[in-house]
Amino acid sequence: MPSVGDFEQLILLALTRLGSEAYGVSIRREIEARTGRTISTGALYTALNRLETRGFVTSRLGEPTPIRGGKRKRIYGLRPAGEEILARTYESYRQMSAGLGVRLRSQKSS
């Protein structure tokens, strides 16, 4: 059964939140805004490429825009396999963390 690492999970979650018009900068901003982590562009694109190779993500070139000097953005989306692995991972975390809220809050205040 395939699995994905923490950073890849964050990317899949960002793609889910952003929808069908997600691109590198918007993905990076989403992750940074929600996690407080600084994401390097190189690490992001390496992980996106890996996720695409594994069949979890798809990409296509968007239309050229004058704002980008005629350059095209690479648009990313979640494939069914990506949705499935994200749902499975999310459910695993949910089951493992059930009932731990009180204990984790008490550890935080210690």
C-alpha positions in Angstrom: 0.0 0.0 0.0 1.6 3.3 -1.0 2.2 6.1 1.4 3.3 9.7 1.4 5.5 11.7 3.7 4.4 14.7 5.8 5.5 17.3 3.3 3.6 15.5 0.5 0.5 15.3 2.7 0.7 19.1 3.2 0.9 19.5 -0.6 -2.1 17.2 -1.2 -4.1 19.1 1.5 -3.2 22.4 -0.1 -4.3 21.1 -3.5 -7.6 20.1 -2.0 -8.1 23.5 -0.5 -7.1 25.5 -3.6 -9.1 23.5 -6.1 -8.5 23.2 -9.8 -6.4 26.3 -10.4 -3.6 25.7 -7.9 0.0 26.6 -9.0 3.3 26.6 -7.3 3.2 30.0 -5.7 -0.4 29.5 -4.4 0.5 26.1 -3.0 3.6 27.4 -1.2 1.6 30.4 0.2 -1.2 28.1 1.4 1.2 25.8 3.2 3.2 28.6 4.7 0.1 30.5 5.9 -1.5 27.5 7.6 1.6 25.8 9.1 4.1 28.7 9.6 6.7 26.7 7.8 8.9 28.3 5.2 8.8 26.3 2.0 11.6 26.4 -0.5 10.5 26.6 -4.1 12.9 23.8 -5.1 11.6 21.4 -2.4 8.0 22.1 -3.5 8.5 21.5 -7.2 10.6 18.3 -6.4 7.7 17.0 -4.3 5.1 17.9 -6.9 7.1 16.2 -9.5 7.4 13.1 -7.3 3.6 13.1 -6.6 2.9 13.4 -10.3 5.2 10.6 -11.2 3.5 8.4 -8.6 0.0 9.2 -10.1 -1.3 11.3 -7.2 -1.2 14.7 -8.9 -1.7 15.9 -12.4 -0.4 19.1 -14.0 -1.0 21.1 -17.2 0.2 24.4 -18.6 -2.2 27.3 -18.1 -2.8 30.1 -20.6 0.0 32.7 -21.0 -0.7 36.0 -19.2 0.6 39.5 -19.7 1.3 39.8 -16.0 3.8 37.0 -16.3 5.4 38.4 -19.5 3.6 35.8 -21.6 4.8 32.9 -19.5 2.4 30.0 -18.7 1.8 28.8 -15.1 1.9 25.0 -14.4 -1.5 24.2 -12.9 -1.8 21.3 -10.5 -4.7 19.1 -9.5 -5.4 16.1 -7.4 -6.0 12.8 -9.1 -8.3 10.1 -7.7 -5.3 8.2 -6.3 -4.1 11.4 -4.6 -7.6 11.9 -3.1 -7.7 8.3 -1.9 -4.3 8.3 -0.2 -5.0 11.6 1.4 -8.4 10.3 2.7 -6.7 7.1 4.0 -3.9 9.1 5.7 -6.4 11.6 7.2 -8.5 8.7 8.6 -5.5 7.0 10.1 -4.5 10.3 11.9 -8.1 10.8 13.0 -8.3 7.3 14.5 -4.9 7.5 16.1 -5.6 10.8 17.7 -9.1 10.1 18.9 -9.4 10.9 22.6 -5.9 12.5 22.8 -7.1 16.1 22.8 -7.1 16.5 26.6 -3.8 14.8 27.1 -2.1 16.9 24.3 -3.5 20.1 25.7 -2.1 19.3 29.2 1.3 18.6 27.6 1.2 21.9 25.9 0.6 23.8 29.1 3.4 22.0 31.0 
